[in-house]
Amino acid sequence: MKPFSIAGIQTYIGTGDNTKVICSRIDLTMHIYPWVEMIVLSELAMFGPVITNSQTLPCPAEEAYQAIAEKHGIWLIPGSLFERADGAIYNTIPVINPSGEIVSRYRKMFPFAPYEQGVKSGSEFCLFDVEETGRFAVTNCYDIWFPETTRTLTTLGAEVLLHPVLTTMIDRDVDLNIAKASAAIFQCYVFDINGLGAGGNGQSCVVGPDGRVLFEAGLVRAARAGLAGERAGSLRVLPVPQCRADGVLHLAGEKTR
């Protein structure tokens, strides 16, 4: 079994098509950290928090993310976008595998009213397996405030919760406490990735299954947190060389059993 490395990209999000900017950040991340095998971005990173930017899937932006995932051979969660489907609007997260294939599209179950007024709730959980690594789950921002969602996902075997968020409010500390509590209560890793600008007020974090914060970003552009290791239940986390210039921290894990 080999280590598995995840990077979360916290960067400025605009209110239009952010594809070129995000793809450039992905290219830069893979240049600096070529061992990364999965990248996660923040909620509504793809087109910003503007419902009028909603897209019918598949769309050219999603195809661009498929291409860059295949280019680098990585799993990619490019944040979410407002999706138009069947006369409704959803807040949808594509999950793309290293071959550039869409393996799932997760529709947010708990849109945050009134800011997502008119956005319809999804009805299906999102879990996927990475061979020789473990089972991953995806939730979206406000979903984590309803513990039944994380309870269900971990009961179904999820060991790592990938959690794109868009938080701009003064209660970001509450969000972070919920992320820590969820990790500890349900014994899973939580990658809580927020954006900047129109995409949030940063402070992305990675939390271990004991509730300890392994890394928390500030308000720095393109802060990235990486976690490498085996199955989540078998990790020991160790710091390795890091670059503070752009808020980068990488954490490496090694199997302990």
C-alpha positions as CSV (number, residue, x, y, z in Angstrom):
1,M,0.0,0.0,0.0
2,K,1.3,3.5,-0.9
3,P,0.8,6.8,0.8
4,F,-2.1,9.0,-0.4
5,S,-1.8,12.8,-0.5
6,I,-4.6,15.3,-0.5
7,A,-4.2,19.0,-1.1
8,G,-6.8,21.7,-0.4
9,I,-6.5,25.0,-2.3
10,Q,-7.8,28.1,-0.6
11,T,-7.8,31.0,-3.2
12,Y,-9.6,34.1,-4.3
13,I,-12.9,33.3,-6.0
14,G,-14.6,35.8,-8.4
15,T,-18.2,36.0,-9.4
16,G,-17.7,34.7,-13.0
17,D,-16.1,31.8,-14.6
18,N,-13.0,31.0,-12.4
19,T,-11.8,28.0,-14.5
20,K,-8.6,29.6,-15.8
21,V,-7.6,30.9,-12.4
22,I,-8.3,27.6,-10.6
23,C,-6.6,25.5,-13.3
24,S,-3.5,27.7,-12.9
25,R,-3.5,27.1,-9.1
26,I,-3.9,23.3,-9.7
27,D,-0.9,23.4,-12.1
28,L,1.1,25.4,-9.6
29,T,0.2,23.0,-6.8
30,M,1.2,20.0,-8.9
31,H,4.5,21.7,-9.8
32,I,5.4,22.3,-6.2
33,Y,3.9,19.1,-4.8
34,P,4.1,16.5,-7.6
35,W,3.2,13.7,-5.2
36,V,-0.3,15.1,-4.6
37,E,-3.1,12.6,-5.6
38,M,-6.2,14.5,-4.8
39,I,-7.1,18.2,-4.8
40,V,-10.1,19.8,-3.1
41,L,-11.5,23.4,-3.7
42,S,-14.1,25.4,-2.0
43,E,-17.9,25.6,-2.4
44,L,-19.1,27.5,-5.5
45,A,-15.5,28.0,-6.6
46,M,-16.3,27.2,-10.2
47,F,-18.5,30.2,-11.0
48,G,-18.8,32.1,-7.7
49,P,-22.0,32.5,-5.5
50,V,-24.2,33.8,-8.3
51,I,-27.2,31.8,-9.2
52,T,-27.5,33.5,-12.6
53,N,-24.2,31.7,-13.5
54,S,-25.9,28.4,-13.2
55,Q,-24.9,25.7,-15.7
56,T,-26.4,22.6,-17.3
57,L,-24.1,19.7,-16.8
58,P,-22.0,18.6,-18.5
59,C,-20.6,22.0,-19.3
60,P,-17.3,23.3,-20.8
61,A,-15.9,24.3,-17.3
62,E,-16.5,20.8,-15.9
63,E,-14.8,19.4,-19.0
64,A,-11.8,21.6,-18.4
65,Y,-11.5,20.2,-14.9
66,Q,-11.8,16.7,-16.3
67,A,-9.0,17.5,-18.6
68,I,-6.7,18.9,-15.9
69,A,-7.4,15.9,-13.6
70,E,-6.4,13.6,-16.4
71,K,-3.4,15.7,-17.2
72,H,-2.0,15.4,-13.7
73,G,-3.5,11.9,-12.9
74,I,-5.3,13.2,-9.8
75,W,-8.6,12.9,-8.1
76,L,-10.2,16.4,-8.3
77,I,-13.1,18.0,-6.4
78,P,-13.2,21.4,-8.0
79,G,-15.6,22.9,-5.5
80,S,-19.2,23.3,-6.6
81,L,-21.4,25.3,-9.0
82,F,-25.1,26.1,-9.4
83,E,-26.5,23.4,-11.7
84,R,-29.7,23.8,-13.8
85,A,-31.6,20.5,-14.1
86,D,-35.2,19.5,-14.5
87,G,-36.4,23.0,-14.0
88,A,-34.6,23.4,-10.7
89,I,-31.3,24.8,-9.4
90,Y,-28.9,22.6,-7.3
91,N,-25.6,23.3,-5.6
92,T,-23.5,20.5,-7.1
93,I,-20.0,19.2,-6.6
94,P,-18.4,17.1,-9.3
95,V,-16.1,14.3,-8.3
96,I,-13.5,13.5,-11.0
97,N,-11.1,10.5,-11.1
98,P,-7.5,10.5,-12.4
99,S,-8.7,9.3,-15.8
100,G,-10.8,12.5,-16.1
101,E,-14.1,10.7,-15.6
102,I,-17.0,12.0,-13.6
103,V,-17.6,9.4,-10.9
104,S,-20.3,11.3,-9.0
105,R,-22.1,14.7,-8.8
106,Y,-23.1,15.5,-5.3
107,R,-26.1,17.9,-4.8
108,K,-26.1,19.8,-1.5
109,M,-28.7,18.4,0.8
110,F,-29.1,21.5,3.0
111,P,-29.0,24.8,1.0
112,F,-28.4,27.7,3.4
113,A,-31.5,29.9,3.4
114,P,-32.0,32.7,2.7
115,Y,-28.7,33.0,0.8
116,E,-29.5,30.0,-1.4
117,Q,-33.2,30.9,-1.8
118,G,-34.7,28.8,-4.6
119,V,-31.9,26.2,-4.5
120,K,-33.3,22.7,-4.3
121,S,-32.1,20.1,-1.9
122,G,-30.3,17.0,-3.2
123,S,-31.4,13.6,-2.0
124,E,-28.4,11.2,-2.4
125,F,-25.2,10.8,-0.4
126,C,-21.8,10.8,-2.1
127,L,-19.2,8.2,-1.3
128,F,-16.4,6.8,-3.5
129,D,-13.5,4.4,-3.0
130,V,-9.9,5.0,-3.8
131,E,-8.2,1.7,-4.4
132,E,-5.7,0.6,-1.7
133,T,-6.5,3.8,0.3
134,G,-10.0,4.0,1.7
135,R,-13.5,5.4,1.4
136,F,-14.2,9.1,0.9
137,A,-17.3,11.1,1.3
138,V,-18.3,14.5,0.1
139,T,-20.6,17.0,1.8
140,N,-21.1,20.7,1.1
141,C,-20.8,23.5,3.7
142,Y,-24.1,23.7,5.7
143,D,-24.6,19.9,5.4
144,I,-22.2,19.4,8.3
145,W,-24.4,21.4,10.6
146,F,-26.8,18.4,10.5
147,P,-24.9,15.6,12.2
148,E,-27.1,12.9,10.7
149,T,-25.3,13.5,7.4
150,T,-21.8,12.7,8.7
151,R,-23.2,9.9,10.9
152,T,-24.7,8.2,7.8
153,L,-21.6,8.7,5.8
154,T,-19.2,7.2,8.4
155,T,-21.7,4.4,9.1
156,L,-21.4,3.6,5.4
157,G,-17.6,3.4,5.8
158,A,-16.3,6.9,5.0
159,E,-12.9,7.6,6.6
160,V,-12.2,11.0,5.1
161,L,-14.9,13.7,4.7
162,L,-14.2,16.2,1.9
163,H,-16.0,19.3,2.8
164,P,-15.9,22.4,0.5
165,V,-17.4,25.4,2.2
166,L,-18.2,29.1,1.4
167,T,-18.3,31.1,4.6
168,T,-18.0,34.8,4.7
169,M,-19.6,35.4,8.1
170,I,-18.4,36.3,11.6
171,D,-19.4,32.8,12.8
172,R,-16.6,31.1,11.0
173,D,-15.3,30.0,14.4
174,V,-18.5,28.1,14.9
175,D,-18.0,26.3,11.5
176,L,-14.5,25.3,12.6
177,N,-15.8,24.0,15.9
178,I,-18.4,21.9,14.1
179,A,-15.7,20.5,11.8
180,K,-13.6,19.6,14.8
181,A,-16.5,18.1,16.7
182,S,-17.6,16.1,13.7
183,A,-14.1,14.6,13.1
184,A,-13.9,13.6,16.8
185,I,-17.5,12.3,17.2
186,F,-17.5,10.3,14.0
187,Q,-13.8,9.3,14.0
188,C,-12.9,10.6,10.5
189,Y,-10.6,13.1,8.8
190,V,-12.3,16.3,7.8
191,F,-10.9,18.5,5.0
192,D,-12.8,21.8,5.5
193,I,-11.8,24.0,2.5
194,N,-13.1,27.6,2.3
195,G,-12.3,30.3,-0.4
196,L,-11.4,33.9,-0.3
197,G,-13.0,37.0,-1.8
198,A,-16.4,36.2,-3.1
199,G,-15.6,32.6,-2.1
200,G,-15.3,33.1,1.7
201,N,-13.1,34.4,4.5
202,G,-10.6,31.5,4.5
203,Q,-9.4,29.7,7.6
204,S,-9.6,26.3,5.8
205,C,-8.6,23.5,8.1
206,V,-7.7,19.8,8.2
207,V,-8.9,17.9,11.3
208,G,-7.9,14.5,12.5
209,P,-10.2,11.8,13.9
210,D,-9.3,12.8,17.4
211,G,-10.5,16.3,16.8
212,R,-7.0,17.9,16.6
213,V,-6.5,20.5,14.0
214,L,-3.6,19.3,11.8
215,F,-3.5,22.5,9.8
216,E,-5.5,25.8,9.7
217,A,-5.0,28.5,7.1
218,G,-5.4,32.2,7.7
219,L,-6.5,34.7,5.2
220,V,-3.6,33.9,2.8
221,R,-4.1,33.3,-0.9
222,A,-3.7,29.7,-2.0
223,A,-3.1,28.2,1.4
224,R,-2.8,24.5,0.9
225,A,-3.0,21.7,3.4
226,G,-1.9,18.2,2.4
227,L,-2.4,14.9,4.2
228,A,-0.5,11.8,3.0
229,G,-0.9,8.4,4.4
230,E,-2.6,5.1,4.3
231,R,-6.1,4.2,5.4
232,A,-7.4,7.0,7.7
233,G,-7.6,4.8,10.7
234,S,-4.0,3.8,10.4
235,L,-2.3,7.2,10.2
236,R,0.4,8.9,12.3
237,V,0.8,12.5,11.2
238,L,4.2,14.1,11.0
239,P,5.2,17.6,9.9
240,V,7.7,17.8,7.0
241,P,9.5,20.8,5.4
242,Q,7.2,23.6,4.7
243,C,7.1,27.0,2.9
244,R,5.5,29.9,4.8
245,A,5.7,32.4,2.0
246,D,2.3,31.6,0.6
247,G,0.8,29.9,3.6
248,V,1.7,26.3,2.6
249,L,1.9,23.4,5.0
250,H,2.2,19.7,4.1
251,L,1.5,16.9,6.5
252,A,2.8,13.4,5.8
253,G,1.4,10.2,7.4
254,E,2.9,6.8,7.8
255,K,1.2,3.5,8.5
256,T,1.4,2.5,12.1
257,R,0.0,-1.1,12.1
